[in-house]
Amino acid sequence: MVRWMNKPESLLAAAAVGLLGALAVLLNLVLASCQSTAASSAGGVRGQPLARAPLPTPLQEFYGDRGPDLRVRIRSGVGSASIAASAGEVLLWPGAAWGSNASSRTLRTAGPVEVRLVGGEFVLKSPQGEARLAAGDGLWAAPMPARAGATPMLTLDGGKYPGRLRLVPRSDAAPGAFDVVEFVALEDYLPGVVAKEMLAGWPLTAFQVQAVCARTYALQERGLSLRRGDHFDLESTDRDQVYGGASANPTAQEAVRSTRGLVLKHNGVILRAYYSSTCGGRTASARDTWPIGKGYEYNLAAPIQAHTRPSACDISPLYRWTVTRDRAELEQRIRAFGERQKLLVRRLKTLHSIEPMAFNADGRPSRYKVIEPGGAWYELSGEELRLACNNSVPAPAAAGAGVGAPQAGLPVVDRKSRVHSSDFEVKVRGNVVTFTGRGFGHGVGMCQYCTKAFADRGEDWRTIVLRFYPGATIERQY
């Protein structure tokens, strides 16, 4: 096994040999090499060409039977990562685009690679030694299977991922921080979403509904991110849809396979197919929940507005719930949320009561008044109020906190104290605030617990999907 370099040295001669060799073989082969300087007088491993490695296939922007590539951010602002191949070797090279710079600066290793970002360079440590690559345009990692027919896959910090990885420097987050973005075909991504968003043991029909919704949401969000020029399309958390990498769940795999390429559309446009855990018996409107101004017109689509429909999510543990909160703590969270969002509620002094002030077509509160003693009040949407009640308030920095900073940090809101949805009634008695609510999540679009119950009744997945998005159509995108 060819070693990695412990110290940098000039590679002009090796590069020339590599280029001549590359001209003599097929275009998809590369003489990968490592960049280093002269070894010290005390001795060191000198640079030498690495083994031949095939060039990765360039990123293809077309819809094949596996769908387009998605860019999924699976780590955000981290300081280190451990990358390996589940079977075979890992190829690593710097570059902004897939395949860029690979012909002259590809590294190849069979062992796990520990990656850190130090002083503008990615420092790579493996059992073969250490190497450094310029970090300006990011770092790519791709799997190379050990044998013909093996499914190439990478592991990141122990988790398996079916795509290729790009590490993107994030100086805006912290010195030495970077994102890890997986480039993965949509149909390879979906089993990892469906297995996380549905509970194990739920029927195939429910998984099929989830697959169609998740595919539709991913494609719609991908289109938005490409227009914005972002370096990723989707988060792997519930900020978009939960994704855990490769999944061996056979029900999730079959749900994706049996609905391949099928999406929801409205007036010929891919719908933003929102979904949440438990509607609580009353649906919410996208236009009441998220922005609807320029660039957000998709939230006005008719199929994702509130409408009266049958519900069956009383099987959910959060169909009905009650939580109590300390009033002073709640006031602090609401003020901090208002400060961050530049809302007038940041001026809240003392909470007297919270009352609904508007309802949607399904009878669910859509806007609330946060009222002070004496009658002054602040208006928030239901989703804004839910987020405000659950808002994190960290302790101020030891230095430079300044006047007006929170007096102290607050505990992270957990399952027992969380306001689970935007559909609730509030009672304030002394220093105790009691929320009595319905459901879990925003309540727009598909309800996962309703889906499970409808599937148990024997309904087919198409009927279930269209009940949640009336006026939409199910169409084959690829």
N, C-alpha and C positions, 0 to 999 in steps of 0.2 A: 504494500500500500504506500503510495507516494505521500510524503509528509507535507504538512502545512508549514509555513515559515514562522519562526519565532522572532525574526527581525527583518525589516524591509531591505531590499537591495535592488540595484538596477536590473531591468529585465529586457534591455534593448536586444541583446543577442538572442535570448530565448523567444522573444516576440517575433523576431525575423524568421527564425526557424519555424515557429508556429504558423506564421502567415504562408510561408512556402508550402508547408505540409497541408494547410487547409485548401490550397489551390489544387492539390493533387488528389483530393478525395471528394466525396459527395458534398454538396453545398450544405447539407444539414448536419455535418460533423464539425467539431471545433476542437482545436488544441487549447484546452483550458489551462490557464497558468496563474501563478500567484505573484503578486507584486511585493518586492522587498528591497532593502538597502544592503550594502556590504556587511558581511558578518564581522563582528568585533574581533580584535586581536586575541581576546580570551576564548574565541571559538564560538560557533553558532551554526544553526542549520542554514545552509545556503539555498537560494531560490532555485527551483527546478520545475520544468513543465509538469503539469498534472496530466492525468490520463485523458484520452479523447472522450468527449461527451457530446451527445447529439444536441443541437440547438432546439429549444422549445418551440412549439408551433406558435406563431404570432396570434395575438388576441383577434378573434374574428367577430366583427360586428354584424352578425346576421342571425336569423332565427333558424337554427337547425332543430332536430327532433328533441334536443335537450334544452332548447330555449337559449336566450342570450346570456352572456356572462353578467353576473351581478357582482358588485363590489360591497362586501359586507364588513363593516368595522367590528372586529371581534375583540380588540383591545384598544383602549383610548388613553393616551398620555402615559404609557407605562415606561419604566426605566430599564427593563430587561425582558428577555424572552428566551425560551429554550425551544429550539426547532430540531426536528429529526424526521426521518422517513419511517413510516410504519413497516416498510420492507424495501430494502435497497438503499440508495444513496440520495443525498440532498445536493442540488445545484444552487449556488448563490452567485449573484452578480449585481452590480449597481446599475441604475438607470431609471428614467422617468416613465418609459413605456415598456410594455411587454416585449422582451427580446432585445431591447436596446443595450448596446455595449457588451452583449454576451459573448461575442466572438473573441474578444481579447482579454476579458477579465472575469472569466467564470471559475469559481471555486467548486470543488467537489469533495464531499466527505461522506463516510459511512456512519459516523457516530453523531451523537447529539451536538448541536452547536449552541453555545451560550452567546447571546448577542446583547451588547450594550452600545450606547451612543456616547462617545467621548470626544470633545473638542472638534466636532465636525467630521468625525469618522465613525463608522460602525466597526467596533472591535469584536471579532469573531474568535471564540475559543472552542476547540474541539479536541478529541483525543489525539489528533494529528498535529496540534500546535496552535498557533495564533496567527491571524491575518487581520489586516485593516483595509477597509474600502471607503472611499469618499462618500459622505452621506448626503451630499447636496440634492441629488435626484431620487433618493430612496434606495432601498435594497430589495431585491427579488429573491424568493426561495421557491423552488419547484422540486417535486419528487421524481426520482428516476428509478423505475422498478428493478428489482433484483433479477427477475426472470420474465421471459415472455409470457404474456397472459395475466400477469399479476396486476392488480388494481393499484395504481400509484396513489399514495395518500401521505400527507404530512401530519405530524403531531406538533401541537403548540402547547407547551406546558403540560404535556400528558394527554390532552384532548385530541381526537382525530378529526381532520378536516379534508374533504375531498378535492379542494381546489389548490390554487397557487397563492402564495402570500406576498404582499408588498409591505415593507416597513417604511413609514413616512415620518420624517422628523417633525416634531411639534414644539418648536421653540416658544410658541405662544402659551403652551401649557406649563413647561418647566425646562430648565437646562437639562439636556440629555434625555428628554422625553420623546416618545414616538408612538404612532398608531400602528396597529397591525390590521391590514385590510386583506380579506380573502377574496380572490377572484374565482368565482365558482359558477358553473352552469346552473340556471334556474331550477331545472328538474333534479339536479344533484343537491341543491340547497334545501328544497322543500321537505324531504323526509325529516331533516333535522329541525324544521319548524313545527311540522305537524305533530311530531313525537313530543315536543315540549309544550305545545299549546293545548293538546288534548290529553286527558288522563288515560294511562294505560288500562286496558280492559274495556274501554268504550267501544261501541260497535263500529264496523267498517264504514257504515253510512255516515256517521258523525265525522269520521276522519276525512271522508271524501268532501264533505261540506267545507271543512277546514282547509283542505288542500286547494279548492277552487278560490276561496276567499284570500288565502295567503298568497297564491300565485298572482291574483288580480292586484292586491295591494302592492306586492313587490314590483310588478311591472309599472304601475302608476307612479310609485315613488322613484323608481329608476329614471323614468322620463323627466321628472322634476329635477333630480340631482344633476343629470347631464346638462340640462338647460342652465342650472345655477353654476356649473363648473366645479362642483364639489369633488373631493378626492375619494369619496365613498358614496354609496347609494342608500344603504340601510344600516341601522344599528342592530346588534345581535341581542338587544335587551327589549324590555317592554316599551321602550320609547318608539320602537317600530313593531317588530314581532320577535318573540323569543326564539333564539336559534342556538342549538348546542353542538353544531358540527355534525359529523357523520352519524347516522342512526341505523341500528340493526333491527329496529322495531318493524316486524313484518307487516303489521296493519298500516303503519304510516307509509311504508314502501308501496304497498298495493294501492292505497288511496291516491298516491301521486301518480303511479303508473296508469291506473284506470281513468284518471281525469286529465291525462297529459295534454297540455296546451290549451285547456279550456279556461276562459276568463269571463268575468261579468262586464257588460258594456251598457251604456245608456246613450242613445242617439249616436251610436257609432264610436263612442269614446270610452276608453277603459275607465271603469269606475274606481273611485277610492273606496275599496270595500272594507270599511271599518268593522271591527268586531270587539266584543268584550266578554267577560266571564258570565255575568248574570244581570239581566235587564230588570229583574225585580217585578215584572208585570207591566212596566210602563217604558215605552221607548223614548229615546232622545233624538234631537235633530242636530245634524252636523253644523248647520248654520248658527245654532245657538251655542255650540260648544267650541268651535275653532274660528279663526279669521275667515272673512268672506271678501276682503278687498282684493286689489289687483294682485294677481298671482295665486290667489286662493279661491278662484271662482268655482273650482271643483267641489267645494263644500256646499254649493247651492243645488247640486244635482238632486232631483226629486226622490230617487230611490233611497237616499240616505237621510231623509227627513223623518220626523216622528209620524207614526201612523198606528192606528189601532189594529192589533192582530192577536191571534191566540198566543198565549204564553204557557210555558210548562216548566219554568225554572224553579218551582217550589222545592225541587230536589236539591237545590244548592244550599250549602251550609250558610251562605250569606244572602239568602232570599229575603230575610228580615234580620235586622241587627240593631244593637244598642251599644253605644260607647259613651263614656263620660270623660270630660276633660276639665283640667283646672282653668278657671277663667283667665287669670293673669298670664298663664303660659299660652293660652289660645290667642289672647290679644297680641302678645309678642310675636307669635308666628304670623298672624294676619298683617301686622305692621311691616314685618320684614319682607313678606311677599309683596305688599304694596310698594315698598321702597325699591325692590328689585325690578318690578314691572312698571314702575313710574305711574302708579295708580293713586287716586286721592285717598284710598283707604289707609295709606301710610300715615295719615294724620289721626287715625283712631286713638282715642285716649282711654275710654272705658267702654266695655261692651255691656249694653243693656239687654238687647235681644237680637234675634235673627229671624226675619220673616220672608216668605216668598212674595214676590211682587208681580210675577208673570208665569203663565203656564203654557205648555205647548199643546198640540192637537190631541195628544194622548193623555192629557191631564197631569203630566210630570212638570214640576217646577223648573223653569228655565232661567229665572233671574231672582236674586235675593236682595233684601235690604239688610245691611249691617248697621244697627241702630245704637246710638249713644244715649245716655240719660239726657233728657231735655228734648229729644226728638230729632237731632241731627242724624243723618244717615248717609251711607255710602252704598252704591249699587255695584254688584258683582254678578257675573254669570254663574250658573250652577257649577260649571267646571272650574272657574277661577276660585270660587269659594272652597271647593273640595281641595284644590291644590294649596290654597292658603292655609287651611286647617292642618294640612299634613306637611307644611313647609319646614325644611331643615333650617335650623338657626345655629351655626357653629359659634364657638367662643371667639371673641375678637382677638386679633393678634396682640401680643404682649406690648409691642411698640407701635405707635401710630394709629391706634384704634380711633381716636378722635371723639369729639362730642357727637352724640346721636347714635353711636354704635350700640348694638345690643349689650345689655348689662352682663349677660352670661350666655354661654351656649346652652342649648336645650337637648334633651335626649332624642335620639332618632325615633320617629314614630314607628311603632311596630304593629303587628296584626291586631293586638288587643285594643290599641288606642286609635287606630287609623279610622278616619272617616272614609268609608268604602265606596261611596258613590255621591252623586250630586242630587239625589232624590231623598230628602230627609225633612224631619221636623225638629225644631230646636227649643229646648226649655232652659232658661238661665235662672238658677236658684242659688242666691248667695254667691259663693265662689265656685260652684259646680255647674258645668254646661253639659247637658245631656242631648245627644243626637240619637234619634230613632229613625232608621232608614231602611231603604229597599235596594237590594242588588249590590253588585260589585263591578266597578268600572264605569265607563262613560255612557253606556247604554245605546250607542249608535250602531245600527246594522245588525250583524249576526250576534245572537246570544248563544254562547257555547253550551250552557246547561239546558236551554230550550232545545238546542240541536240534539243533545243526547236523548232527551225525553221523546222528541218526535221520532228519532231513529228507533228507539225501543218500541214505539207503537207500530213500526213497520213501514213508515213513509220512506219514499226514495229520496236520494240526495238532491235531485233537481227540484222537486217540489219544496223541500225545506229551504234551499238557497233562495228561491224566488219569493218565498213568503217574507224573508227578511229584507229583500231589496225589490219591492213592487215597482214594476215598470222597467226593470232591467232585463237584459237578455243574456243567455249563456252562449258564447260563441267560441269557435276554435281560433286561437291566435297563431298557432304554428302546429 
